[in-house]
Amino acid sequence: MKLKIAVLSGDGIGPEIMTQGVAVMDAIAEKFGHEVTYVEAICGAKAIEEVGDPFPEETFQACKDADAVLFAAVGDPKYDNDPTAKVRPEQGLLAMRKRLGLFANIRPVQTFKCLLHKSPLRAELVEGADFICIRELTGGMYFGEKYQDNDKAYDTNYYTRPEVERILKVGFDYARKRHHHLTVVDKANILASSRLWRQIAKEMEPSYPDVKVDYMFVDNAAMRMIAEPTFFDVMVTENTFGDILTDEGSCISGSMGLLPSASTGESTPVFEPVHGSWPQAAGMNLANPLAQILSVAMMLEHFSLNDEAALVRKAVDASLDANVRTPEIQVEGGAAYGTREVGQWIVDWIKNQ
């Protein structure tokens, strides 16, 4: 297969983890006889500094013309610490999602047996947890009408029926491919937008008689994720709730450095780790590259290259079992490995299979 990949390394640790993700993709392409070309493009703080736009037109065209986008992270303290900044790195990420029509964010949450002790939750609670969070990505408060002055501010949590129907369909379809259990997360007791979500979900239920549907308020869902994460199979929710709940999922796996994601919709799909840019660690060879590498696996699965994706996942498992890990997930007394060393070990493992 021939693939053209747009590579958006972004800010902070982004370039370091991206180097490892691309190296793994190259190793897979060589082993299975695929032809992969890359087009690098700027975004985030780097793009603001260079051209004044966190998602410039040239970057959009590179993404639009590619078969997939491999993305790392954006963000910089210079903008985080300036509430008056009119242009922010994260606006580039939102613009990418909106302009590419990426309305569905798919984030798997799973545990690794050898890392159960790294979760802040008790091992018996998280063992066996394996579910998918599906977050609506281009609507809600992040994109609704906004206003701010010195005395008041508001964000509009705006949704339309077509927006809700299409993301719920993604949720139902994923449930059918997994264990036929869908949890719709909302705040229908308080928010009008959530009542629309629940109404439409109930209208769609009869079309999926093989799927068991639960409805759960977001505060209860947050508690249930911590108290009984094995309850969930597929969870679908709106943009803001999904942003919060998917980060909470990192407590289950033990590290945000282990969680990949895919964003799909009307145009080129984007594959990225869920963690941020961690600018304090940039250039220090500390960042965990596994979420970026597992995002490569999700990208391969998107193109139905399932054997290739399975080999990437086996390589990641093998690295964890061999205690080839970055500091935040290393066992006590384990050898010191950095971003580059973990990535190279996985590449070598793949080549030797």
N, C-alpha and C positions, 0 to 999 in steps of 0.2 A: 504494500500500500504506500502511496505517496501522501505525505501530510505537510501542510504549511502551518507553522505554529508562530503566532505573535507572542513575543516574550516581553513582559512588562515587569521588570525587577523592582521598580519603585524605590523606596527609601529604607533607611536603617539597615536592618539585617537582610533586607530583600535580595540584594545582589549576591550575598553569600549563600543563602539557601537556594536561590535560583540556579546558581552554578551547579549545585549538586543534583537538582531536579533535571536539568538538561543533560548532565552526564549520565544519569540513569536512563533517560529517554534514548540517548545515543547508544547505550549498551544494549537496550532492548531492540532498537532498530537494526543494529549490526547482527544480533543473534538471530532475528526472525526475518531478515532481508527486507526491511522497510526503508523507504527513502524519506528522510525528514529534513526540511529546511526551516530556518528560523529567521524571523524579522524582529529585531529589537526596537522597542519604542519607549519613550519616556512618559512618566505620569507622576502624580503626587507632588511633593515638595520639590523634587528635582526638576520637574517640568515648570513649576512656578518660577523657580530661580532662573531657568534658561529662557523661557518664552512667556512667562506671566499667566499661564493657563495650566491647571492641573490635569486636564485631559485635552490636549491640543488636537486640532483637526487631523494632523498627520498621524497621530496615534489612533484616532478613531478609524481612519482609512486602513491602517495596518491591521486593526482588529477585524474590520468588516471584510477585508480581503482574505483573511486566514481561515483555515478549517477549525481552529480552536485557539483560545488564548490561555497561556500559562502565566498566571499573575502571582506576585509575591505579597507585597504589603506597602501601604502608604501611611505617612504620618511623621510629624517632626515637632519637637517641643517648642520651637520658635513660634509655631502657629497655635499649639495647644495652650500656651501661656499668654496668648494675646486675644482677649475676648473681642477686641475691636477689629480684628483682621477680616477683611471683606472676602478674601480668597483663601481657601484652606485646602490642604492636600486631599482630605476626605471627599471634597466636592468632586474631585476627579473620579473617584470610585462610584459615586452616585451617578455622575454623568455617563460613565461607561455602562452601567446597568440600564439607565433610561434609554440611551441612544441605541443600544444593542437589543433593547426589548427583553432584558433578562429578568423575567418576572418570578422565576422559581429558583430558590436557593435550597439545595439539597445537602444536608450536613449529617453524615452518619456519626453515631456515638457508639463506641464499642469499647470493651475492655480487653486487655492483654493479660493473660494469666500470670506472666512473670512480673507484671507491674501492678498487681492488685494492691500491694503494700504502699504504692505511691499515691493512691487516692486518699484524700482526707476523710473519706467515708469508710466504714468498716468493710472488710473484704467480703463478708458474707452478704452484704447488701448489694454490692456492685458486681459480684461474680455472675457472669452470664448475661449482663446487660448488653443489649444489641438492638438499637432502634435508630430510626431516621427522623430528623427534624426537617420539615419542609416549610420554609419561610417565604411569604410573599415579599417581593423585593423592590417593586417599583411604585408602590402606592402608600397610603397611610400618611402619618405625620411627617415622615422624612421628605415627602414630595408635595404635601398639601400647602395651602396658602399660609404664609408666615408674616408676623409683624413684631417689631420690637422698637420701643423707645425707652426713655429713662425710667418710666413709671409702670409700663405694662408690656406684656408680650403674649403672643399666642401662636400655636401651631394647629393646623386643621387636620384632623384624622379622617381623610376623605377617601371613600371607596365607592366604586360602581359595581353593578351586578356582573358585567362581563369580567371585570378584574377578579372578583371573588369566585365566579364559576370556574375560570380557567385554572386557578391555583388549587381549588378543591378537587378538580378533576385529576390533577397531578397527584394529590394525596390519595384519592381513591385508587388510582391506577397502581401506585407504589404498594398500597396495602394488598392489592390483589396479587402482586408479584412476590409478596413476603408471607406474612402469617394472617392476612385477612382481618386485621384489627387497626382501625383508624381512630385517633383521638383529635377532635376539633377543639382547639384552645381559643377562648375568647373572654370577654368581660361583659356578657350580655345582660347582666343584672344592672349595669350602670351605663354602658356606652351604646348609643344608637348604631354606630358602625358595627359593633359586635352583634347586635340583634339582627342586622342584615346578614352577616356571615352565618349566624345560626339558622335563620330562616331558609337561606339558599341551600345550606348543607342538608337540612331536613327534606327539602324538595328533591334533592339529588339522591338521597338514600335509597328510594325504591329501585333506582337503576343499578344499584350495586347490592343485590340481596345477599351475596356471599360475603360481604364485609360487615363486621360488627363495628358499630360506631358509638363512641363515647363523646360526651360534651363536657368540657371541664373549664371552669374559670381559671384565668391565668395564675392567680395567686395559689390556688389549689394545685395546679399543674407544677408550679415551681416547687412546692412542698413535696409533691408525689415523686418528682424526679430525684430528690435527695433521699426520701424515705423508702421508695420502692421503685428504683429505675427499671427493674425487669418487667414492670407492668406494661411498658410502652412497646409498640411495634412501629407504627408510623404516626407522627404528630404533625399537624398542619395548623398554621397560625398566621396572623398578620405581621407586618413588617417590624414594628417596635417590639412587640412581645417576642417575636422570633429572634431578634437580635440579642435580647437578654437571655432567653432560655437556652439558646445554642451555646453561649459562653458558659452558662451554668453547667452544661454538659461536660466541660473539661474537668470538672471535679470528679466525674465518674471514671474517666479514662486515666486521670492522674496528671495530665499535662496538656495544655493547649497546643504544645508542639507535636501532638499526635493526631490532630484532627484536620482532615482535608475537607474540601467542599466543592460542589459544582453549582454553577449558575446557568440556567438554560431558559430558552424562550423563543423569541422570534428570529434571532440572528445567531452569530457566532457564539458558541458556549465558552464560558470562562471557568477555569479550574484553579483553585487557590487554597492555601492554608487559612484557617479561621483566625489565627493569632495576628497580632499587630506587628508594627515595624520595629519595636524594641530598640529605639535609637541609641540608648545607653550602651548597648552591647555591640553596636556596629563595628565591624573590623576586628573584633576580639576573638573570633573563632569559637564562640560559645553557643550559638543558636542551634537548636535542634532542627535538622533538615527533614525529619521524617514526615511531617505534615505536607511539606512541599512534594516529597517523593510519593506519598500516598495520593496526592492530587494528580500526579502523573498516572497512577494506576486508575483513578476515576476517569481520566481522559481516555485512556486506552479502552476501558469498558464502554465508554460512550460510542466509540467506533467499532464496537463488537469484537475487539481484540482481547478476548477473555483469557486466552492462554498467556498472553503477554502480561496482562494485568495481574493474573494469578502469580506469575513468577516474581513480579515486583513485590507483591504482598508477602510471598514466602521469603524473599530476601530481607524485608523489614523484620519479619518474625525471627529470622535467623540471626540478625544483628542484635536484637533484643535478648534472645536466648544466649548469645555468646557474650553478653554484657558489653557490647560495643555501643556505648551510649554517651550522649552529652551529659554534662554535670547534673542537670536538674532531675534526671531519671536514673542516674547511675547508682548501683548498689554501694553500700558502705564498704570502703576499701577497694573498690573497683578501679581499674586502670583509667587514666585520663584520656578521653577522646574529645576532639573538637568537631566542628561542623565539617571540615574537610576530611578528617579521618573517618567519620561515620559514613559520609557519602562515598568515599573511595572504597571502603570495605564492602559496601552494598554493590557497587559497580563490579568489583572483583568477584564477588559471590555469583552475580548473574553471569559473568563471562565464563565461570568455571562449571556451570551447570550443563 
